[in-house]
Structures are given as structure tokens and as C-alpha cells.
Amino acid sequence: METPVTTYPRRFYKHASIFEADSGLALKLDERRLKTPKGAAFTAPTRALADAMVEEWNAQAEHIIPTRMPLTQFAFAAIDATATKRDEVADYIAKFGETDLCCHRAASPIDLVAHQDAHWSSLRDWLHAYVGADLPVVTGVLPADVPQGELAKLRAAARALDDFRLTALAQATGLAGSVIIGFAILHEKLTPAAAFAAAALDDLWAQEKWGADAEAQSRLARQRAEFEALARFVAALA
């Protein structure tokens, strides 16, 4: 059930804007500097992200609804969570190498097997070429026996990112159930639509075969919207 709008805090400001602070580009709500939920003074790493966040804050109506400000939420997470837990975040991302959606294939029916191979194998090959990690393709859902050296390559590639991009990678990997798709989104190898199609491939295939109920359609719509928000966040970091 959707949270009633009236349970969210009321908008307390008239206008959000950008200003130059000693630490870089900052945002303010009227004359009050924007802070993260944990109280850190917010500074944007790029002008594009600052502009996008200002648009989100100015688009709020009578109540401030965080789910309608996804880029702001990603940015806050980069400062409040990722910055202090970089190793944990990198480990979380690398762990998906054992259960990566793109590497865990169906045994049947044959048309689904072919569909998975057509959409996922090229992404797996791209990750191997880009990051160096060679993730095995297996049948079924049990974690694959991936050499620790391959997982270490994923971990190192994640740790090399700044806090904002590491946040984007973690969010994309978790959303897709795939570190392969996560890296592809981060490096704009996939459009939001293509990322959604790859991550939801099994569900979309089943829909074409047997149809979908309202709950499944709603879940897929939310997933699609999250991929679009992540793509906007990544683009704003360029």
C-alpha cells in the first residue's frame, strides 16, 4: 500500500538553488544550506548533479516525498553511507559474482535458454574485457563456484570508484541482481531500457508466454523507473 502523502513532512521552503561554497557547489533551500539526513553539509561533485537535485527539490508540492527525489537520495547515500563503508559496499557488489543473473541460466525450455544467451552472453563478455573478471556460466540458481581471484577483480574495480559512482554501482547491481548489468549501467554500456530488459528478461519472457497480473506489472514498472533514475544519476556524474 502506498504511503499517504500527508504522512510526509510539509514543504518548508519556497525555492531551492545552487551556490558556490568553499567545498564546491552546494544547494540551499531559501537561505538554509542543504544537509544530508545525517547532518553533513551537502556538496555536489558536478554541476549537472546539482542542477538535477535543484529540479527535484523545486518540483516538490505541499509535502516533501523522498521517493520523488531519487537523485537526491542516491547523493545522500553516497555521503552518509558509502563514504564510511566503502569496503563493505565493494564486498557486497563483488558477492554478486557468485549469483549473477546473467550467468545463471535456465536448463529449459529451449527458447528461453536461447533468449538468455542472446541477451546476456555479450554483457558477460564485455565485463570480462573491461574489468577482467571471468564469471562462469552455470545452470540453476545455486551460487557458482567462482575463483576468489575473479571476485577480487570485481572488488578492486568497485573500490577504484569515487563514493558517488560506487553508490550508483551498488544500487544498480542490487536492482538488477547482476554485477555485470551494474557495471554496464555505470559505464553507460546499456540504456535504461536495455538494462531493464536484461534484468527483467525472465519475467518479460513469461509475460509474453502467459500474460501478467497487475501486481507483476506494477513491480516491473517500478523496476523500470528505478533504472531510469539510476541512468540519470550516472549521466549527472559525468
HELIX and SHEET records of a PDB file:
HELIX    1   1 VAL A    5  THR A    7  5                                   3    
HELIX    2   2 ARG A   47  ALA A   59  1                                  13    
HELIX    3   3 PRO A   66  ARG A   68  5                                   3    
HELIX    4   4 PRO A   70  ASP A   80  1                                  11    
HELIX    5   5 THR A   82  THR A   84  5                                   3    
HELIX    6   6 ARG A   86  LYS A   95  1                                  10    
HELIX    7   7 PHE A   96  GLU A   98  5                                   3    
HELIX    8   8 LEU A  101  CYS A  103  5                                   3    
HELIX    9   9 ILE A  110  VAL A  131  1                                  22    
HELIX   10  10 GLN A  148  ARG A  159  1                                  12    
HELIX   11  11 ASP A  163  ALA A  176  1                                  14    
HELIX   12  12 VAL A  179  LEU A  186  1                                   8    
HELIX   13  13 PRO A  192  ALA A  199  1                                   8    
HELIX   14  14 LEU A  201  TRP A  210  1                                  10    
HELIX   15  15 ALA A  214  ALA A  236  1                                  23    
SHEET    1   A 3 ALA A  16  ALA A  21  0                                        
SHEET    2   A 3 GLY A  24  LEU A  29 -1                                        
SHEET    3   A 3 ARG A  32  ARG A  33 -1                                        
SHEET    1   B 3 ALA A  16  ALA A  21  0                                        
SHEET    2   B 3 GLY A  24  LEU A  29 -1                                        
SHEET    3   B 3 THR A  43  ALA A  44 -1                                        
SHEET    1   C 2 HIS A 104  ARG A 105  0                                        
SHEET    2   C 2 VAL A 138  THR A 139  1                                        
END                                                                             
